[in-house]
Structures are given as C-alpha cells and as structure tokens.
C-alpha cells in the first residue's frame, strides 16, 4: 500500500508540472535568463567543444560563450587542437569587453614555437589568471619572459614531458603570482637558483619536480606557506628561510655522491615536514622550528659516517609532537645507543611515535628511552616476513623459542616502565602468527598500566581465519590495564 501511495503522489506531481507548462503560453526560457556566472558554472561541466556549440542558439548564448572565463583545451583532439585554440582566442580578442580569461588549460603534443606563441598571446591579450600547461615537446622550451612580467597571473603550472623547459628567474618579475608548480625544469646553464621576495613577492605555494641540473636552491620567499620539492637527485645544497612556511615536503632529492651537500631550514611557523627517500647530506642545520607538530623522516640510505649530520637533523625536529621514522633510521638508532639517547632526549614534546621496523627485539632500545608517549604505532615491515619465512618456520613454533622471547622481554620490563608509564594507545600493523610478535604483544599488554586501546591489524594478504587465530591467542594474554580495549583489523 505504501508503494501505491508513492506512485500516486509522483503521478500527481507530474500532472501538475505538465499543467504548469501548458499554462506558460509565452514559452519563457528560464535557463537563458539565469545570470552569466551560473550559466558559466553549468557549462564548465561540459567539454569545451560542446560549450562552443551553444553560441548558435541565440545572441544571448553567443555572449555567454564569448565571456566564458575557464577554457580547458585538454579535451580537444590532437589534430585540430592548435587551430581550434587559435580560433577561440581570435574570436575573444575581437570582444574587447569580455576577453579576460580566468583559467586556461592546454594539454597534448606541441611544437615549441606554437606553444611559445600561444602562451604569449594568452598572457598579453587575455589577462590569464590561471595558466596550466601539460604538454609533450620536441625540444627544450624557453618560458616567455612575458609570463614573468604579467600583472594578472596568479597561478602557473608547467609540466613539459620530453626535453623539458628552461625558466629564467627575473628580478621584479612574477609580482602577482601566488601558486607556482614546475615539472621537468632544466637548470644546466644556471644551476644556482635563488627565489627571493624581489622575484616572488606574493608566492604562497611552490612545487618543483624533476629539476635537472639544479645544484643549489635557496628559497627566501617570505609569503610562502607550502613548499614541495621532489626528484631533484643532482641537488647539493638546499637553503630555506621563510617566515610563514607551514608545510614542507622534500622527497627523493640530493646527490648521494656529493661530499659537500647540506640542508639549512629556518621556518618559525613550520607545522608539518615530510622528509622521504632523501640521501643524507653532509651537513644539517634546522633552526627555529618551534611550531612543528608533525614530522615524517625516511632517508634513502643510512650509514654510520653520517650519524652526526643525522643527529643534528633530528634535534632540529625536537619540538615536534608527532614523529614517524621509517626502517633505516630507526634501526640505525637502535644500533648506536649514544646517538639514540641524544635524539630521544631532545624530543621533550613528543606524544605520538610511528615506527617501521623489521627487527622486533630492537624495539627494546626505544622502550628504554626517556620518551613519554601517549600513542605508539609499530609497522612490522616485509624484511621481517622474509626472515621468518627462512628461520621462523622452524623456530617460532618451537616452545623453546617462545620461552626465549618471553624471557627477553621480561628482562626489559623494569627498564621500560618510564616509557610505558603514560602510553594510552598502541597500534600494531603487519602482525602474523609469529611467536616473536606474540611475545611483543604480550609484553605491551602486560606492562602498560594506563593502556586504553590496542589495535592489531593482520599482515597484508592474510585471510580472515588467520586473523581469528591471532585474536583467539591475544585475548588470552594478561592485561595490566583493565580498561584496555583490543581491536582487530
């Protein structure tokens, strides 16, 4: 009965709608009467060639097309791409009152001369605010100086596959630019790059990727808030001094063969830093990171020769409240107790720590530290799985091996009390049915007196039955905290 009632209601509404259309004898076009901004927003959902076709509907729609502010040519077929773009720009240039372009996106394969002409024309004649170029070029492209001199450009994103492109940092240029994203820049002729307030007085977001020939990069933009640098493997020196920088990401950078590499960072308002897959520099200097909340660190290769530099790098992050350490960093610290002690003692504000390790018993060096954590996350990496597949099949299921692991952790319980004293949350990723892992779980549950939650996730590719067996085993362990809740994923 409910279904019939709904059907009748819909039918009645449909009849009223048809009656209303019949009463509208004037045939008024409500869509056309919408404001330009709303029609532009609706049309933006269509491919640009479909938008262009609306101009044949009426004089009103022709005006809508001529004044359309967002031109995305990435959907145009390659063969007719350049001709269509030129035709569109030519029409708009004749409509002087509506020629400004808010967004211009171009993609595909272009000859450098064509691309140069297109960019100059768009920047000079159409006052582009957002220019996005993602093309393949047959030769190295030189970015026109008119782009740097533009007084309308706010966002510039350049990604050129093939030979890449050259960028000249112009003094007193890019005065209005707020966002800059560069990929495949060639700096062979000018390996020393300085980005300062004179060249980029309004820059807030900067992204640089796959920069070739870049050896020395100095960023002093005082309005910069977010900076990302990746895959600059020839980089020797990086210096950042930005008063308003909040987020920094540096990945897969620095020349590992260099003997004079260095990194210097001075950013009073830095909130987050991600340092991933980078070679360790010979010298590290991080100052004034007083606002740091989260830090994630993973060096590409860690050697004892760089311990001093690595130690200074971590001490520079010591104000952080959340820290993530990947496998090489943590395991090197575990082997070098003196440096580990210096580093751990520096993190007086640390409340959350995430570790990736393949060697479970080396966690004991962390538990003996003076850190006072609320949250601990441990990810057991694949190296441990490889080790278990060779040795643990025979030993981990052996009762003597289980007893040995438990005796080891029992011997660590007294020295670990200060570390475990305030620990409220523990997450363990990658757990299998290894006795070494069970011994670790048993140790944490039995010695963490204020624990509120332990989350255990099974190793990747493990079935539900294995998780059930893990759950059945863990639920039998003694818990020092009666409030501890165990969650299995």
N, C-alpha and C positions, 0 to 999 in steps of 0.2 A: 504493500500500500504506500509505503514511503517513496518507493521508486516511481510509482504512477503520479504521485503528487508533485515530485520534482519535474517530471516530464511535462506535466500540465502547466506548471509555473513557467518553464522555459518557453513553451509554446505561446503562452500569453504574452510574455515579454517580446518575443519575435514578432507577434502580430501588431503590438503597439509600435514597435520600431518601423515596421513597414507602413503603418498608417501615418506615422510622422513624416516618412519620406514622401508619401503621396501628397501630403498637405503642403510640402515645400515646393510649390509651383514655380518659384523663382529659380530653382536649380542652383542655389548658392553653394560655392566651393569653399567649404570650411578649411580645408587643408591649405589652400593658397593664401588664405587670409592670416595664417599664422605668422608671427614675427620672423624676420630673417634668421635670427640666432637659433630659433627652434628648428626651422627648416634645415639650416646648416648642420645641426646636430643629427637630425634624422638621416640626411643624405650621407653623412660621414660613414654610416654603416654599409654603404654600397661601394663596389669597385668604381674607380674614378671614371671609366668609360661610360658606365651607366649613369653617373651623375651628369656627365656632359650631354647625354642624350635628352635630358629633361629640358634643355634650352629650347627645343622645338615646340613645347607645349603652349607657351604664351610669352608675352613681353615680360610679365612678372617672373616667370621661371627663368627667362634669359638673364634677368638681373640677378637672380639667386645664384646662377652658375658663374656669372662674371665676378660676383663678390664672394664666392666660396673661399674661405680662408685656409683650408687644410688640403693641400694637394699631395696625395700619396700615389706616386707613379710606379710603385713596386709591383703592382698587379698588371701593368701593361705588358703585352707580349714583346719579346726582344726585337723582332724585325721592324716593328712600327714604333718602337719606344721613343727614339730621339725625335722623329718627325712629329709625333703626337705632342711631346713635351714642348717643342718649339712653337707649334700651332697654338697651344693653350697659352703660353706666355705672350705670344704676339697679340692675341685677342685681348688679354688682360692689360697689356701696355696701352692699348687704344682707349681703355676705360679708365681714364686717369683717376677718377674719384674712387674706384674700387679695386685698385691694382695691388694693394698690400697683401702679402701672404703671411699667415701666421706659422704654418708648418709646411715644409717642402721635403718630401722623401723621394729618393731616387735609388733604384737597385738594378742590377744586371751587369752586362759587359759593355764597356765604353772605350773608345779611343781617347787618349789623354787630352787631345786638342778639343774634342767635343765636350768632355767633362769640364775642362777649364772654362770654355765659353759659356756653358750652362750655369756654372756657379757664379761667374762674374755678372751675368745677366740677372740672375735671381737676386743677388745681394744688392746690386746697384739700382735696378729698376723696380723691384717688387718689395723692397724693405723686409726681407725674410727675417722672422724672429727665431724660428727653429729649423735648422738645416741638418738633414740626416742623409749621409751618402754611404751606401753599402754596395760597392761595385767591384768588378774584376777589371784590371787594367793591363795593357800590353807592355807598359814601360813605367818607370818611376815617375810619379805625378808630383808636380810642384803646386802646393796650395797657393792660390792667388793672394797677393797682398791686400787686395780689396776686401777680403774676408776679415782680415785683422783691423782694417780701417772702418768697418761697418759700424754705424751708430744705432742699428736696430737689432742686431743679432744677440740673442740671449742664450741659445742652446746650439752647440755644434758637435755633431757625432760623425766621425770619419772612420770607415773601415774599408780598406782597399786591399783585396787579395791580389796576388801576383807579385809585382815588383814593389808594391807599397808606395809611400809618398814621403815627400820632404816637407818639413814645417819650419818656417823661419819665425823665431820669437822676435816680434817687433816691439821696440820701445814705444810706449804711449799707444800701443795697439790693444785690441780686444777690450775696449773700455766698458762695454755693456755686457760682455759675456759672463754668464752665471754658471753654465754647465759645459764642460769640455770632455769628450770621450774620443780617444785616439787609439787606433789599432793598425799595426804594421807601419809605424813611422821609421824612416831611415835617417839616422843621425851620423853617418860615416864621416861627413865633411865637417860636422860641428858636434863632436862627442861630449862637449861640456855644455850643459843646459841649465840656465838659471830662470826660474819662474818667480817673479817678484811683484810687489804691488804696482810698480810702474807699468808692467806689461799686462797684468791681470788684476785690476783694482776691484773688480766685482765678483770674481770667481768663487763659487761655493762648492761645486762638485767637480772632481777631476779623476779621470780614469785613463790609464796608459797601459797598453797591452802589446807584447811582442815588438818592442822597440829595438831595432838593430843599430849597432854602433854606439849605443848610449853607454858612456863610461862614468860620467859624473853628473848627478842630478841634484840640484838644490832648489827646494820649494820653500818660498818665503811669503806666500800669499796670505795676507792677514785676514781675509774674509772666508778662507777655505774651511768647510765644515766636514766634507767627506772626501777621502783620497784612496784610490785603489791602484796598485801597481802590480803587474803580473808578467811572467815570462820574459824578463829582461836579463838574460843569462850573461851578458857581457858587462853588466854594471859592476863598477869597482867601489864607488862611493855614493852614498845616499845621505843627504842632509835635509832635515825637515824642521822648520821653525815657524809654526803657525799658531797664533794666539787663540783662534776659535775652532781649531780642528777637534772634531768629536769622534770620528770613526776612521780607522786606518787599517788597510788590508794590503799586505805585501806577500806575494806567493811566487815561488819558482824563480827567484832572482839571485843575482850576484855571481861573479866569476870565481868558481872554486879553485882555479889555478892561480889566482892573483895572490901576491904576497903583501899587498898594501891596501887591502879592502877595509872599508869602515862604514859604520852607520851611526848617525847622530840624530836624535829626536828630542825636540823641546816643544811640548804641547800641553799647556796648563789645563785645557778643558777636554783633553782626550778621554773618552768614555770607554771605547772598545778598540782593541787591537788584535788582528789576526796575522800571525807570522808563520806561514805554512810552506814547507818544502824548500826553504832557502838554504844556501850554503852559509856556513858560519863565517862571519867577517873577522879579520884580524883584530879589529878594534871596535868596541861597542860603547856608546855613550848615550844614555837615556836620562833626561832630566825633567823635573817639574811635572811629572805625570800624576799629579795629586788628585785628579778627578777620576782616575781609572777604575772602572767597575769590572770589566771582563777582559781576560787575556787568553789567547789560544796560541800555543807555540809548538812547532814541529820543524826541526832542522833536517835538511836533506841527508847529511852525513855528519856524525859526531865523532870527534877524535879528542884524545887527551891533550893534544897540542893547543886546542882552542878553549880549554877549560876556563882560563882567566877571562877571556872575552865573553864566554857564555855566562859566567858568573856575574859579570857586570851588567849583561843584558837582563838577566832575571832580577837582579837587585833594582834595576831601573823600573821594573814592573811591580815592585813590592807593595804598592798602595792598592793593588787590585783586590777585589773581594771574591772574584771567581776566576779560577785558573784551570786551563786544560793543557795537559802535557801528553804528547804523542810518544810512541815506544822508544825511539833512540834517546831522547832527552832524559826520560825517567830512568832508563836502565843505566845510562852513563852516571847519573847522580847516585844511583844505588851502589855502584862500584867505587865511587870516590866520596867517602864519608865526610871528609873535611869540607869539600865544596858543597855537598848536600846540606850539611849543617849550616853553613853560611847562608845558603839560599833560603832554606826553610825558615830560619830565624828572622830573615828580613821581612817575610810576609806576615806582618802583625795584624792586618785587617782581613786576612783570608778566611772565608766562611764556606766556600764550595770548591772542591777539587775534583777534576776528572782526569783519570789516568788510562793510558793504553799500554798494556804490557803483555809480554809472552812468558815472563818468568814470575810465577806467583810468589815464591818464597822471598823474592827481593822486595816485596811489599813491606816486609818487616822493618826495613830501614826507614820507611816512611812512618810506620806506626811508632817508631822510637823517637820521632822528631817532636819538637815543641809546638807544632801547629795545633790550633784549637778550632777544629772544623765543626760545622753543623751538617754538612752534606758531603758525601763521598760517592763518586761514580767510578767504577772499575770496569774497563772493557778488556777481556782476555782475547788477545789477537791470534791470528792464524798460525803464527810461528809456534805457539804453544800446542795447537792442534797437530801440527806436523810432528812435533816432538813426541806427543802422546801416541800418535799412530805407530811410531817406531818402538818406543820404550814402554809406554804406559799400558799397552795391551797386556803385557806380561806382569808389570809391577803394580799398577794402580788397583787391580782387582785382587792383589795379594794382600792378605790381612797384615802381614809384617810391614808392608809399605804403608798401609793406612795408619798403623800404630806409630810408625816413624814420623809421618807428617803431623799427627796429633801431638806427639811429644815435642816436636819442633815448635809448634805454635803455643803449646803450653809453656814452653821456656820463654816465650816472648810476652806473656800476659802481664807480668809485673812492669816491664819497661814500657808497655803500650798503654798503661792506664791513663796517663795525662792526655794522650792523643784521643782515646776513645771516650774521655770523660763527658764531652758535650756533643758527641755525634748523635744526630737525631734521624738522619736518613741515609740509607745505603742502597745503591743500585749496582747490580752485577750483571753485565752483558756477556753473552757468549758462553754460558755455563753448559757443560756436558755432564757425563756420568763419571768424571774423573775423581778419584779419591783425593787428589791434591786440592781440587776445587771444593769438594765437600768439606775438607778439613778447614779451608779458609772460611766457608760459610758458618761452620760450627764454631770457629774461634770468634767471629764477629758477633754472632747471636749470643754466645755465652759470656762475652766481656763488655758489651756496650749497654750500660745500665739505663740510659735515657733514650734508647732507640724507639722511634715511633713507627717507622716503616722500613721494610726491606723489599726491594723489587728485584726479582730474579727473572732474566729472560734467557731462553734457550739459545744454543748456538744455531747459526743460520743453517737452514736445510734439515733441521731435526724435526721429527714428527711429533704429533700430539701424545703418542704413547710414551715417548721418551720424557716429555715434559711431565706427564703423570707420574712416571717413576721417580723423577727428580723431586717432585712435590711430595710424594709419599715419603721419601727419605728425609728431606729437610724438615718436614713437620714433626719429626720425632726428636729433633735437636732441642736441647735445653736453651731457654731464653732468659737472659739476665733482666730484661725489661718485660714486665707483664703487659705493657701497653703496645708492644711491638706487633705490628700487622705485617704479614708476609703476602706479597702479591706476585703471582706467576704470570709470565707472558711467553 
